[in-house]
Amino acid sequence: MASPAASNPAPSNPPGGSPFRSDAPGFFRIYKSSQGYWTRLGTALGATMIILFTAAWLWQQIPAWLSGLTGTDKVLTVRLSVILPVIAGLTLFSWWMMNKPSRAEFLIETDNEMKRINWASRKDLVGSTRVVIFFMLATAFVLFFYDQLFQLIFWLLSVLRTPPLGF
């Protein structure tokens, strides 16, 4: 005869446990919550910025859309009644998009790839930056020289009326 503990497995979300655990059922479940922390955090911060910029843009635009409405209380009421549902909707949409298993797997794999990268040392980075700056300045000088040369040629041929720098 089987023991009562064997026939009744422990609940996946015990009383007092977090509803945000990865094994908890429901909409607010975080898919593989222990993986891909930094890419998920970056994605969430980016989504938050987009939501806040959208809310700020709506805050500025709504008075123009309501040009016939007078009174600051009415405009404030309309602003809040439009912006708060938009923020809530975009937040829920972002949550759903980031926790969909296929997208969450992509973020987890991206985080794993970032851990495998061999990042350049500070010395290598400074040296490479110096090389890039030198070649940018050299290219700018060569292009400036050719520009002045062609300006001189076209000025001598009377194509241009403005003389080059030295004339």
DSSP file with accessible surface (Angstrom, degrees, kcal/mol):
  #  RESIDUE AA STRUCTURE BP1 BP2  ACC     N-H-->O    O-->H-N    N-H-->O    O-->H-N    TCO  KAPPA ALPHA  PHI   PSI    X-CA   Y-CA   Z-CA
    1    1 A M              0   0  235      0, 0.0     2,-0.2     0, 0.0     0, 0.0   0.000 360.0 360.0 360.0 133.1    0.0    0.0    0.0
    2    2 A A        -     0   0   77      1,-0.1     5,-0.0     2,-0.1     0, 0.0  -0.466 360.0-111.9 -77.6 145.6    1.4    3.4   -1.0
    3    3 A S    >>  -     0   0   65     -2,-0.2     4,-1.4     1,-0.1     3,-0.5  -0.379  24.4-115.8 -73.0 155.5    1.9    6.0    1.6
    4    4 A P  H 3> S+     0   0  101      0, 0.0     4,-1.4     0, 0.0    -1,-0.1   0.848 115.2  58.2 -62.3 -30.4   -0.3    9.1    1.5
    5    5 A A  H 34 S+     0   0   79      1,-0.2     5,-0.1     2,-0.2    -3,-0.0   0.868 104.4  51.1 -68.0 -33.0    2.7   11.3    0.8
    6    6 A A  H <4 S+     0   0   73     -3,-0.5    -1,-0.2     1,-0.2    -4,-0.0   0.848 111.4  46.4 -73.5 -33.1    3.5    9.3   -2.4
    7    7 A S  H  < S+     0   0   76     -4,-1.4    -1,-0.2     1,-0.2    -2,-0.2   0.737 113.8  50.3 -82.1 -20.8   -0.1    9.6   -3.7
    8    8 A N  S  < S-     0   0  120     -4,-1.4    -1,-0.2    -5,-0.2    -5,-0.0  -0.834  81.0-157.7-116.8  90.7   -0.3   13.4   -3.0
    9    9 A P        -     0   0  108      0, 0.0     3,-0.1     0, 0.0    -3,-0.1  -0.274  34.1 -87.0 -65.3 158.5    2.7   15.2   -4.4
   10   10 A A        -     0   0   91      1,-0.1    -5,-0.0    -5,-0.1     2,-0.0  -0.314  51.1-101.1 -64.4 142.4    3.7   18.5   -2.9
   11   11 A P        -     0   0   90      0, 0.0    -1,-0.1     0, 0.0    -3,-0.0  -0.346  22.5-127.8 -64.7 149.2    1.9   21.5   -4.5
   12   12 A S  S    S+     0   0   60      1,-0.3    11,-0.1    -3,-0.1    -2,-0.1   0.755 104.2  35.6 -70.9 -23.4    4.0   23.4   -7.1
   13   13 A N  S    S-     0   0   55      4,-0.1    -1,-0.3    11,-0.0     3,-0.1  -0.783  85.9-157.6-131.0  89.6    3.3   26.7   -5.3
   14   14 A P    >   -     0   0   52      0, 0.0     3,-2.3     0, 0.0    -2,-0.0  -0.186  37.7 -79.5 -66.3 158.6    3.1   26.1   -1.5
   15   15 A P  T 3  S+     0   0  131      0, 0.0     3,-0.1     0, 0.0     0, 0.0  -0.323 121.9  21.5 -57.7 135.6    1.2   28.6    0.7
   16   16 A G  T 3  S+     0   0   91      1,-0.3     2,-0.1    -3,-0.1    -3,-0.0   0.369  98.4 126.6  85.9  -5.9    3.3   31.7    1.3
   17   17 A G  S <  S-     0   0   30     -3,-2.3    -1,-0.3     1,-0.1    -4,-0.1  -0.334  70.1 -90.3 -80.4 167.9    5.4   31.0   -1.8
   18   18 A S    >   -     0   0   54      1,-0.1     3,-1.1    -3,-0.1    -1,-0.1  -0.584  19.8-149.2 -80.9 132.9    6.0   33.5   -4.5
   19   19 A P  T 3  S+     0   0   74      0, 0.0    -1,-0.1     0, 0.0     9,-0.1   0.572  95.4  67.7 -74.2  -4.2    3.6   33.5   -7.4
   20   20 A F  T 3  S+     0   0   99      9,-0.1    10,-0.6     3,-0.0    13,-0.1   0.332  71.5 122.4 -97.0   5.9    6.5   34.6   -9.6
   21   21 A R  S X  S-     0   0   77     -3,-1.1     3,-1.2     1,-0.1     9,-0.3  -0.316  74.1-116.3 -65.6 156.2    8.4   31.3   -9.4
   22   22 A S  T 3  S+     0   0   53      1,-0.3    10,-0.2     7,-0.2    -1,-0.1   0.757 114.2  48.2 -68.5 -23.7    9.2   29.6  -12.7
   23   23 A D  T 3  S+     0   0   79    -11,-0.1    -1,-0.3     8,-0.1   -11,-0.1   0.439  87.6 105.8 -96.7   2.0    7.1   26.5  -11.8
   24   24 A A  S <  S-     0   0    1     -3,-1.2     2,-0.1     6,-0.1   -11,-0.0  -0.589  71.4-123.0 -79.8 139.4    4.0   28.6  -10.7
   25   25 A P        +     0   0  104      0, 0.0     3,-0.2     0, 0.0     2,-0.2  -0.411  62.4  59.2 -76.9 158.7    1.1   28.6  -13.1
   26   26 A G  S >  S-     0   0   55      1,-0.1     3,-1.1    -2,-0.1    -2,-0.0  -0.481  92.8 -60.9 119.3 176.6   -0.4   31.7  -14.6
   27   27 A F  T 3  S+     0   0  101      1,-0.2    -1,-0.1    -2,-0.2     0, 0.0   0.828 122.7  57.1 -67.7 -35.4    0.4   34.8  -16.6
   28   28 A F  T 3  S+     0   0  101     -3,-0.2     2,-0.3    -9,-0.1    -1,-0.2   0.187  76.0 126.6 -88.7  20.1    3.0   36.2  -14.3
   29   29 A R    <   -     0   0   86     -3,-1.1     2,-0.7    -7,-0.1    -7,-0.2  -0.604  57.4-136.6 -75.4 133.2    5.2   33.1  -14.4
   30   30 A I    >   -     0   0   44    -10,-0.6     3,-0.9    -2,-0.3     2,-0.4  -0.841  19.2-128.5 -94.1 118.2    8.8   33.9  -15.4
   31   31 A Y  T 3  S-     0   0   47     -2,-0.7     4,-0.2     1,-0.3    -8,-0.1  -0.521  85.8 -15.0 -70.1 120.5   10.0   31.4  -17.9
   32   32 A K  T >  S-     0   0   75     -2,-0.4     3,-2.0   -10,-0.2    -1,-0.3   0.952  80.6-172.8  48.1  62.9   13.3   29.9  -16.7
   33   33 A S  T <  S+     0   0   54     -3,-0.9    -1,-0.1     1,-0.3    -2,-0.1   0.721  73.2  59.6 -63.5 -22.9   13.7   32.7  -14.2
   34   34 A S  T 3  S+     0   0  108      2,-0.1     2,-0.3     3,-0.0    -1,-0.3   0.481  97.8  72.6 -86.7   2.1   17.2   31.7  -13.1
   35   35 A Q  S <  S+     0   0   78     -3,-2.0    73,-0.1     1,-0.2     5,-0.0  -0.867  92.5  16.1-120.3 149.4   18.7   32.1  -16.6
   36   36 A G     >  +     0   0    3     -2,-0.3     4,-2.2    72,-0.2     5,-0.2   0.829  67.4 159.5  68.4  36.2   19.5   35.1  -18.8
   37   37 A Y  H  >  +     0   0  138     -3,-0.2     4,-2.6     1,-0.2     5,-0.2   0.919  68.1  44.5 -59.6 -50.6   19.3   37.7  -16.0
   38   38 A W  H  > S+     0   0  165      1,-0.2     4,-2.5     2,-0.2    -1,-0.2   0.891 114.9  46.1 -70.2 -38.9   21.4   40.5  -17.6
   39   39 A T  H  > S+     0   0   23      2,-0.2     4,-2.3     1,-0.2    -1,-0.2   0.898 114.6  48.8 -71.0 -34.8   19.8   40.3  -21.1
   40   40 A R  H  X S+     0   0   32     -4,-2.2     4,-2.7     2,-0.2    -2,-0.2   0.914 111.8  49.5 -67.0 -41.0   16.3   40.2  -19.5
   41   41 A L  H  X S+     0   0   62     -4,-2.6     4,-2.6    -5,-0.2    -2,-0.2   0.933 112.4  47.3 -63.6 -44.5   17.2   43.1  -17.3
   42   42 A G  H  X S+     0   0   43     -4,-2.5     4,-2.3     2,-0.2    -2,-0.2   0.907 113.0  48.7 -62.8 -41.1   18.5   45.1  -20.3
   43   43 A T  H  X S+     0   0   54     -4,-2.3     4,-2.7     2,-0.2    -2,-0.2   0.915 111.5  49.7 -65.5 -40.9   15.4   44.3  -22.3
   44   44 A A  H  X S+     0   0   34     -4,-2.7     4,-2.6     2,-0.2    -2,-0.2   0.908 110.8  49.6 -65.4 -40.1   13.1   45.2  -19.5
   45   45 A L  H  X S+     0   0  101     -4,-2.6     4,-2.3     2,-0.2    -1,-0.2   0.908 111.5  49.3 -65.1 -40.1   14.9   48.6  -19.0
   46   46 A G  H  X S+     0   0   31     -4,-2.3     4,-2.2     2,-0.2    -2,-0.2   0.926 111.8  48.0 -63.8 -43.0   14.7   49.2  -22.8
   47   47 A A  H  X S+     0   0   17     -4,-2.7     4,-2.6     1,-0.2    -2,-0.2   0.909 110.4  52.6 -64.4 -38.9   10.9   48.4  -22.7
   48   48 A T  H  X S+     0   0   70     -4,-2.6     4,-2.8     1,-0.2     5,-0.2   0.917 108.6  50.0 -63.1 -41.6   10.5   50.7  -19.7
   49   49 A M  H  X S+     0   0  106     -4,-2.3     4,-2.7     2,-0.2     5,-0.2   0.923 110.8  49.1 -63.1 -43.2   12.2   53.6  -21.5
   50   50 A I  H  X S+     0   0  111     -4,-2.2     4,-2.3     2,-0.2    -2,-0.2   0.928 112.4  48.4 -62.3 -42.2   10.0   53.1  -24.5
   51   51 A I  H  X S+     0   0   14     -4,-2.6     4,-2.5     1,-0.2    -2,-0.2   0.932 113.3  46.9 -64.4 -44.5    6.9   53.0  -22.3
   52   52 A L  H  X S+     0   0  102     -4,-2.8     4,-2.6     2,-0.2    -2,-0.2   0.903 112.4  49.1 -66.2 -40.1    7.9   56.2  -20.4
   53   53 A F  H  X S+     0   0  137     -4,-2.7     4,-2.4     2,-0.2    -1,-0.2   0.881 111.0  51.0 -66.0 -36.6    8.8   58.1  -23.6
   54   54 A T  H  X S+     0   0   48     -4,-2.3     4,-2.6    -5,-0.2    -2,-0.2   0.926 111.1  48.1 -64.2 -42.5    5.4   57.1  -25.1
   55   55 A A  H  X S+     0   0   13     -4,-2.5     4,-2.5     2,-0.2    -2,-0.2   0.913 112.0  49.3 -64.9 -41.0    3.7   58.3  -22.0
   56   56 A A  H  X S+     0   0   51     -4,-2.6     4,-1.8     2,-0.2    -1,-0.2   0.905 111.2  49.8 -65.0 -40.4    5.7   61.6  -22.1
   57   57 A W  H  X S+     0   0  131     -4,-2.4     4,-2.1     1,-0.2    -2,-0.2   0.932 111.9  47.7 -64.1 -43.8    4.8   62.1  -25.7
   58   58 A L  H  X S+     0   0   17     -4,-2.6     4,-2.5     1,-0.2    -2,-0.2   0.897 107.2  57.1 -62.5 -40.3    1.1   61.5  -25.0
   59   59 A W  H  < S+     0   0   97     -4,-2.5    -1,-0.2     1,-0.2    -2,-0.2   0.891 112.6  41.5 -57.9 -38.6    1.3   63.9  -22.1
   60   60 A Q  H  < S+     0   0  136     -4,-1.8     4,-0.5     1,-0.2    -1,-0.2   0.840 117.9  45.6 -77.8 -33.4    2.5   66.6  -24.5
   61   61 A Q  H >X S+     0   0   60     -4,-2.1     4,-1.6     1,-0.2     3,-0.5   0.794  93.8  74.0 -84.3 -29.7    0.2   65.8  -27.4
   62   62 A I  H 3X S+     0   0    4     -4,-2.5     4,-1.5     1,-0.2     3,-0.3   0.895  92.5  54.5 -58.6 -42.7   -3.2   65.3  -25.6
   63   63 A P  H 34 S+     0   0   44      0, 0.0    -1,-0.2     0, 0.0     6,-0.2   0.895 107.8  51.5 -60.0 -33.2   -3.8   69.1  -24.9
   64   64 A A  H X4 S+     0   0   67     -3,-0.5     3,-0.8    -4,-0.5    -2,-0.2   0.859 109.0  50.0 -69.4 -33.1   -3.3   69.8  -28.7
   65   65 A W  H 3< S+     0   0  142     -4,-1.6    -1,-0.2    -3,-0.3     3,-0.2   0.735 112.6  48.6 -73.9 -23.1   -5.9   67.1  -29.5
   66   66 A L  T ><  +     0   0   48     -4,-1.5     3,-1.5    -5,-0.2    -1,-0.2  -0.272  67.0 142.6-110.3  45.8   -8.3   68.6  -27.0
   67   67 A S  T <  S+     0   0  108     -3,-0.8    -1,-0.2     1,-0.3    -2,-0.1   0.804  71.8  52.3 -61.8 -26.9   -8.1   72.2  -28.1
   68   68 A G  T 3  S+     0   0   71     -3,-0.2     2,-0.4     2,-0.1    -1,-0.3   0.653  90.0  93.3 -83.2 -12.2  -11.8   72.9  -27.5
   69   69 A L    <   -     0   0   60     -3,-1.5     2,-0.3    -6,-0.2    -3,-0.1  -0.656  60.6-164.3 -86.2 129.4  -11.7   71.6  -23.9
   70   70 A T        +     0   0  105     -2,-0.4     4,-0.2     4,-0.0    -2,-0.1  -0.818  44.0  58.5-113.0 157.3  -11.1   74.2  -21.3
   71   71 A G     >  -     0   0   48     -2,-0.3     4,-1.7     3,-0.1     5,-0.2   0.383  69.4-120.0  97.6 127.9  -10.0   73.9  -17.7
   72   72 A T  H  > S+     0   0  118      1,-0.2     4,-2.5     2,-0.2     5,-0.2   0.823 110.5  58.6 -70.1 -30.2   -6.9   72.3  -16.4
   73   73 A D  H  > S+     0   0  120      2,-0.2     4,-2.4     1,-0.2    -1,-0.2   0.909 107.2  47.0 -65.5 -40.2   -8.8   69.7  -14.3
   74   74 A K  H  > S+     0   0  122      2,-0.2     4,-2.5     1,-0.2     5,-0.2   0.916 113.2  47.9 -67.4 -41.8  -10.6   68.4  -17.4
   75   75 A V  H  X S+     0   0   26     -4,-1.7     4,-2.9     2,-0.2    -2,-0.2   0.921 112.8  49.1 -65.5 -41.7   -7.3   68.2  -19.4
   76   76 A L  H  X S+     0   0   75     -4,-2.5     4,-2.7     2,-0.2     5,-0.2   0.924 111.2  50.0 -63.4 -41.8   -5.6   66.5  -16.5
   77   77 A T  H  X S+     0   0   91     -4,-2.4     4,-2.4     2,-0.2    -2,-0.2   0.923 113.1  45.6 -62.7 -44.3   -8.4   64.0  -16.2
   78   78 A V  H  X S+     0   0   40     -4,-2.5     4,-1.4     2,-0.2     5,-0.3   0.922 111.9  52.6 -66.1 -42.4   -8.3   63.2  -19.9
   79   79 A R  H >X S+     0   0   49     -4,-2.9     4,-3.1     1,-0.2     3,-0.5   0.952 114.0  41.9 -56.4 -51.2   -4.5   62.9  -19.8
   80   80 A L  H 3X S+     0   0   75     -4,-2.7     4,-1.9     1,-0.2    -1,-0.2   0.881 111.3  55.1 -67.2 -36.7   -4.6   60.4  -17.0
   81   81 A S  H 3< S+     0   0   74     -4,-2.4    -1,-0.2    -5,-0.2    -2,-0.2   0.723 118.0  36.3 -71.1 -18.7   -7.5   58.5  -18.3
   82   82 A V  H <X S+     0   0   55     -4,-1.4     4,-1.5    -3,-0.5    -2,-0.2   0.845 119.6  45.0 -93.7 -45.6   -5.6   58.0  -21.6
   83   83 A I  H  X S+     0   0   10     -4,-3.1     4,-2.9    -5,-0.3     5,-0.2   0.906 106.7  55.9 -72.8 -42.2   -2.1   57.6  -20.4
   84   84 A L  H  X S+     0   0  103     -4,-1.9     4,-2.6    -5,-0.3     5,-0.2   0.926 110.0  44.7 -62.0 -44.6   -2.6   55.2  -17.5
   85   85 A P  H  > S+     0   0   75      0, 0.0     4,-2.9     0, 0.0    -1,-0.2   0.889 113.2  52.6 -65.2 -34.0   -4.3   52.5  -19.6
   86   86 A V  H  X S+     0   0   49     -4,-1.5     4,-2.8     2,-0.2     5,-0.3   0.940 111.0  46.4 -64.4 -44.9   -1.7   52.9  -22.3
   87   87 A I  H  X S+     0   0   50     -4,-2.9     4,-2.4     2,-0.2     5,-0.2   0.941 114.7  47.5 -61.5 -45.5    1.1   52.4  -19.7
   88   88 A A  H  X S+     0   0   51     -4,-2.6     4,-2.5    -5,-0.2     5,-0.2   0.933 114.0  47.1 -62.6 -44.2   -0.7   49.4  -18.2
   89   89 A G  H  X S+     0   0   40     -4,-2.9     4,-2.5     1,-0.2    -2,-0.2   0.923 113.5  46.6 -64.7 -44.6   -1.3   47.9  -21.7
   90   90 A L  H  X S+     0   0   56     -4,-2.8     4,-2.6    -5,-0.2    -1,-0.2   0.875 112.0  52.2 -66.6 -34.9    2.2   48.4  -22.9
   91   91 A T  H  X S+     0   0   68     -4,-2.4     4,-2.5    -5,-0.3    -2,-0.2   0.943 112.1  44.5 -65.8 -46.2    3.6   47.0  -19.6
   92   92 A L  H  X S+     0   0   84     -4,-2.5     4,-2.6     2,-0.2    -2,-0.2   0.904 113.7  51.0 -64.4 -39.6    1.5   43.8  -19.9
   93   93 A F  H  X S+     0   0  113     -4,-2.5     4,-2.7    -5,-0.2    -2,-0.2   0.926 111.2  47.9 -63.1 -43.1    2.4   43.5  -23.6
   94   94 A S  H  X S+     0   0   24     -4,-2.6     4,-2.6     2,-0.2    -2,-0.2   0.909 111.3  50.7 -64.0 -43.2    6.1   43.8  -22.8
   95   95 A W  H  X S+     0   0   66     -4,-2.5     4,-1.5     2,-0.2    -2,-0.2   0.936 112.5  46.6 -58.4 -46.5    5.8   41.2  -20.0
   96   96 A W  H  X S+     0   0  114     -4,-2.6     4,-0.7     1,-0.2    -2,-0.2   0.925 113.1  49.2 -63.1 -42.7    4.1   38.8  -22.4
   97   97 A M  H  < S+     0   0   49     -4,-2.7     3,-0.5     1,-0.2    -1,-0.2   0.894 113.5  45.3 -65.3 -40.8    6.6   39.4  -25.1
   98   98 A M  H  < S+     0   0   35     -4,-2.6    -1,-0.2     1,-0.2    -2,-0.2   0.720 115.8  46.3 -77.6 -20.8    9.6   38.9  -22.9
   99   99 A N  H  < S+     0   0   22     -4,-1.5    -1,-0.2    -5,-0.2    -2,-0.2   0.378  77.1 116.8-104.1   3.2    8.2   35.8  -21.2
  100  100 A K  S  X S-     0   0   76     -4,-0.7     4,-3.0    -3,-0.5     3,-0.4  -0.562  75.3-122.9 -65.9 131.3    7.0   33.9  -24.3
  101  101 A P  H  > S+     0   0   59      0, 0.0     4,-2.6     0, 0.0     5,-0.2   0.866 107.3  49.9 -52.1 -41.5    9.2   30.8  -24.3
  102  102 A S  H  > S+     0   0   78      1,-0.2     4,-1.5     2,-0.2     5,-0.1   0.914 116.3  41.8 -66.4 -39.5   10.7   31.3  -27.7
  103  103 A R  H  > S+     0   0   94     -3,-0.4     4,-2.1     2,-0.2    -1,-0.2   0.876 113.7  52.1 -74.5 -36.8   11.7   34.9  -27.0
  104  104 A A  H  X S+     0   0    0     -4,-3.0     4,-2.6     2,-0.2    -2,-0.2   0.906 107.6  53.1 -64.9 -38.9   12.9   34.0  -23.5
  105  105 A E  H  X S+     0   0   44     -4,-2.6     4,-2.8    -5,-0.3     5,-0.2   0.897 107.1  52.4 -61.8 -39.5   15.1   31.3  -24.9
  106  106 A F  H  X S+     0   0  134     -4,-1.5     4,-2.4     2,-0.2    -2,-0.2   0.935 110.7  46.7 -61.8 -44.7   16.6   33.8  -27.3
  107  107 A L  H  X S+     0   0   18     -4,-2.1     4,-2.3     2,-0.2    -2,-0.2   0.903 112.9  49.9 -65.0 -38.1   17.4   36.1  -24.4
  108  108 A I  H  X S+     0   0    3     -4,-2.6     4,-2.3     2,-0.2   -72,-0.2   0.935 112.3  46.8 -65.3 -44.8   18.9   33.2  -22.4
  109  109 A E  H  X S+     0   0  109     -4,-2.8     4,-2.3     2,-0.2    -2,-0.2   0.881 110.5  53.3 -66.1 -36.1   21.1   32.1  -25.3
  110  110 A T  H  X S+     0   0   44     -4,-2.4     4,-2.3    -5,-0.2    -1,-0.2   0.933 108.7  49.5 -63.2 -42.8   22.2   35.7  -25.9
  111  111 A D  H  X S+     0   0    9     -4,-2.3     4,-1.4     1,-0.2    -2,-0.2   0.920 110.8  50.1 -62.2 -41.7   23.3   35.9  -22.3
  112  112 A N  H  X S+     0   0   60     -4,-2.3     4,-0.8     1,-0.2    -1,-0.2   0.892 110.2  50.1 -64.6 -39.7   25.2   32.7  -22.6
  113  113 A E  H >X S+     0   0  105     -4,-2.3     3,-0.7     1,-0.2     4,-0.6   0.890 106.3  55.7 -64.8 -39.0   26.9   33.9  -25.8
  114  114 A M  H >< S+     0   0   83     -4,-2.3     3,-0.6     1,-0.2    -1,-0.2   0.839 103.9  55.0 -63.7 -30.5   27.9   37.1  -24.0
  115  115 A K  H 3< S+     0   0  141     -4,-1.4    -1,-0.2     1,-0.2    -2,-0.2   0.754 105.3  53.6 -72.8 -23.1   29.6   35.1  -21.3
  116  116 A R  H << S+     0   0  160     -4,-0.8    -1,-0.2    -3,-0.7    -2,-0.2   0.551  83.5 109.7 -87.9  -8.8   31.7   33.3  -23.9
  117  117 A I    <<  -     0   0   71     -3,-0.6     2,-1.0    -4,-0.6    -3,-0.0  -0.450  67.5-134.9 -72.1 138.8   33.1   36.4  -25.5
  118  118 A N        -     0   0  160     -2,-0.2     2,-0.2     0, 0.0    -1,-0.1  -0.821  27.8-151.5 -91.1 102.0   36.8   37.2  -25.0
  119  119 A W        -     0   0  181     -2,-1.0     2,-0.1     1,-0.1     0, 0.0  -0.468  18.0-107.1 -77.9 145.3   36.7   40.9  -24.2
  120  120 A A        -     0   0   67     -2,-0.2    -1,-0.1     1,-0.1     2,-0.1  -0.382  34.0-113.5 -69.3 148.9   39.7   43.0  -25.1
  121  121 A S     >  -     0   0   59      1,-0.1     4,-2.5    -2,-0.1     5,-0.2  -0.306  28.6-106.3 -75.6 167.8   41.9   44.3  -22.3
  122  122 A R  H  > S+     0   0  209      1,-0.2     4,-2.6     2,-0.2     5,-0.2   0.907 120.9  53.0 -61.6 -40.6   42.1   48.0  -21.5
  123  123 A K  H  > S+     0   0  177      1,-0.2     4,-2.3     2,-0.2    -1,-0.2   0.934 111.3  45.3 -62.0 -46.2   45.5   48.2  -23.0
  124  124 A D  H  > S+     0   0   94      2,-0.2     4,-2.6     1,-0.2    -1,-0.2   0.894 112.7  51.7 -63.8 -40.4   44.3   46.7  -26.3
  125  125 A L  H  X S+     0   0  106     -4,-2.5     4,-2.3     2,-0.2    -2,-0.2   0.929 111.0  46.5 -64.3 -44.0   41.2   48.9  -26.4
  126  126 A V  H  X S+     0   0   55     -4,-2.6     4,-2.3     2,-0.2    -2,-0.2   0.924 113.5  49.6 -64.8 -42.8   43.2   52.1  -25.9
  127  127 A G  H  X S+     0   0   33     -4,-2.3     4,-2.0    -5,-0.2    -2,-0.2   0.931 111.9  47.3 -62.3 -44.0   45.7   51.0  -28.6
  128  128 A S  H  X S+     0   0   72     -4,-2.6     4,-2.4     1,-0.2    -1,-0.2   0.893 110.3  53.0 -65.0 -38.3   43.0   50.2  -31.1
  129  129 A T  H  X S+     0   0   67     -4,-2.3     4,-2.6     1,-0.2     5,-0.2   0.911 107.7  51.2 -64.2 -40.6   41.2   53.5  -30.3
  130  130 A R  H  X S+     0   0  176     -4,-2.3     4,-2.5     2,-0.2    -1,-0.2   0.912 109.8  49.8 -62.7 -41.7   44.4   55.4  -31.0
  131  131 A V  H  X S+     0   0   81     -4,-2.0     4,-2.5     2,-0.2     5,-0.2   0.933 111.6  48.5 -62.7 -44.3   44.9   53.6  -34.4
  132  132 A V  H  X S+     0   0   83     -4,-2.4     4,-2.3     1,-0.2    -2,-0.2   0.935 112.6  47.7 -63.0 -45.5   41.3   54.4  -35.4
  133  133 A I  H  X S+     0   0   90     -4,-2.6     4,-2.4     1,-0.2     5,-0.2   0.926 111.5  51.3 -63.3 -41.8   41.6   58.1  -34.4
  134  134 A F  H  X S+     0   0  128     -4,-2.5     4,-2.6     1,-0.2    -2,-0.2   0.943 111.9  45.7 -60.7 -47.7   44.9   58.4  -36.3
  135  135 A F  H  X S+     0   0  121     -4,-2.5     4,-2.5     2,-0.2    -1,-0.2   0.856 110.7  53.7 -68.5 -31.7   43.5   56.8  -39.5
  136  136 A M  H  X S+     0   0  124     -4,-2.3     4,-2.4    -5,-0.2    -1,-0.2   0.938 111.9  44.8 -64.5 -44.3   40.4   59.0  -39.3
  137  137 A L  H  X S+     0   0  117     -4,-2.4     4,-2.4     2,-0.2    -2,-0.2   0.904 113.4  50.3 -66.2 -40.3   42.5   62.1  -39.1
  138  138 A A  H  X S+     0   0   34     -4,-2.6     4,-2.5    -5,-0.2    -2,-0.2   0.922 111.7  47.9 -63.4 -43.5   44.8   61.0  -41.9
  139  139 A T  H  X S+     0   0   78     -4,-2.5     4,-2.7     2,-0.2     5,-0.2   0.914 110.9  51.2 -63.9 -41.9   41.8   60.2  -44.1
  140  140 A A  H  X S+     0   0   56     -4,-2.4     4,-2.4     2,-0.2    -2,-0.2   0.918 110.6  49.2 -62.1 -40.8   40.3   63.6  -43.3
  141  141 A F  H  X S+     0   0  142     -4,-2.4     4,-2.6     2,-0.2    -2,-0.2   0.935 111.8  48.0 -64.5 -45.4   43.6   65.3  -44.2
  142  142 A V  H  X S+     0   0   66     -4,-2.5     4,-2.6     2,-0.2     5,-0.2   0.931 113.1  47.9 -62.2 -44.1   43.8   63.5  -47.5
  143  143 A L  H  X S+     0   0  109     -4,-2.7     4,-2.4     1,-0.2    -1,-0.2   0.901 111.2  51.0 -65.3 -37.9   40.2   64.3  -48.4
  144  144 A F  H  X S+     0   0  102     -4,-2.4     4,-2.4    -5,-0.2    -2,-0.2   0.925 110.3  50.3 -63.0 -42.6   40.8   67.9  -47.5
  145  145 A F  H  X S+     0   0  116     -4,-2.6     4,-2.4     1,-0.2    -2,-0.2   0.937 112.4  45.7 -61.1 -48.3   43.9   68.0  -49.7
  146  146 A Y  H  X S+     0   0  120     -4,-2.6     4,-2.7     2,-0.2     5,-0.2   0.887 111.0  53.9 -64.4 -36.5   42.0   66.5  -52.7
  147  147 A D  H  X S+     0   0   93     -4,-2.4     4,-2.3    -5,-0.2    -2,-0.2   0.937 110.9  45.3 -62.3 -43.9   39.1   68.9  -52.1
  148  148 A Q  H  X S+     0   0   36     -4,-2.4     4,-2.4     2,-0.2    -2,-0.2   0.888 112.1  52.6 -67.0 -38.0   41.4   71.9  -52.3
  149  149 A L  H  X S+     0   0   70     -4,-2.4     4,-2.5     2,-0.2    -2,-0.2   0.948 112.3  43.7 -63.3 -47.6   43.2   70.5  -55.3
  150  150 A F  H  X S+     0   0  110     -4,-2.7     4,-2.8     1,-0.2     5,-0.2   0.881 111.7  54.2 -66.8 -35.0   39.9   70.0  -57.2
  151  151 A Q  H  X S+     0   0   40     -4,-2.3     4,-2.0    -5,-0.2    -1,-0.2   0.918 109.9  47.8 -63.9 -40.7   38.7   73.4  -56.1
  152  152 A L  H  X S+     0   0   45     -4,-2.4     4,-2.7     2,-0.2    -2,-0.2   0.937 112.5  48.6 -64.1 -45.9   41.9   75.0  -57.5
  153  153 A I  H  X S+     0   0   69     -4,-2.5     4,-1.8     1,-0.2    -2,-0.2   0.940 114.1  45.3 -60.9 -47.1   41.5   73.1  -60.8
  154  154 A F  H  <>S+     0   0   88     -4,-2.8     5,-2.8     1,-0.2     6,-1.4   0.838 112.2  52.2 -68.9 -28.6   37.9   74.1  -61.2
  155  155 A W  H ><5S+     0   0   77     -4,-2.0     3,-1.2    -5,-0.2    -1,-0.2   0.914 109.3  49.4 -71.4 -40.2   38.7   77.7  -60.2
  156  156 A L  H 3<5S+     0   0  114     -4,-2.7    -2,-0.2     1,-0.3    -1,-0.2   0.820 110.6  50.5 -66.8 -30.7   41.4   77.9  -62.9
  157  157 A L  T 3<5S-     0   0  116     -4,-1.8    -1,-0.3    -5,-0.2    -2,-0.2   0.392 115.7-119.3 -85.0   3.2   39.0   76.4  -65.4
  158  158 A S  T < 5S+     0   0  106     -3,-1.2    -3,-0.2     2,-0.2    -2,-0.1   0.754  82.5 119.9  62.7  28.0   36.5   79.1  -64.4
  159  159 A V  S   <S+     0   0   98     -5,-2.8     2,-0.4    -6,-0.2    -4,-0.2   0.851  74.5  43.3 -82.1 -37.6   33.9   76.5  -63.3
  160  160 A L        -     0   0   72     -6,-1.4    -2,-0.2    -9,-0.2    -1,-0.1  -0.841  64.1-160.9-107.4 144.5   33.9   77.9  -59.8
  161  161 A R  S    S+     0   0  238     -2,-0.4    -1,-0.1    -3,-0.1    -6,-0.0   0.679  73.2  81.7 -93.5 -21.3   33.9   81.6  -58.9
  162  162 A T  S    S-     0   0   97      1,-0.0    -2,-0.1   -11,-0.0    -7,-0.0  -0.750  79.4-133.1 -88.5 126.9   35.2   81.2  -55.4
  163  163 A P        -     0   0   52      0, 0.0   -11,-0.1     0, 0.0    -2,-0.1  -0.341  28.4 -97.1 -73.9 158.7   39.0   80.8  -55.2
  164  164 A P    >   -     0   0    8      0, 0.0     3,-1.5     0, 0.0   -16,-0.1  -0.097  48.3 -86.7 -64.7 176.8   40.6   78.1  -53.0
  165  165 A L  T 3  S+     0   0  131      1,-0.3   -17,-0.0     0, 0.0     0, 0.0   0.846 123.6  49.4 -58.0 -41.7   41.8   78.9  -49.5
  166  166 A G  T 3         0   0   76      0, 0.0    -1,-0.3     0, 0.0     0, 0.0   0.489 360.0 360.0 -82.4   0.0   45.3   80.1  -50.4
  167  167 A F    <         0   0  148     -3,-1.5     0, 0.0     0, 0.0     0, 0.0  -0.707 360.0 360.0-112.0 360.0   44.3   82.5  -53.2
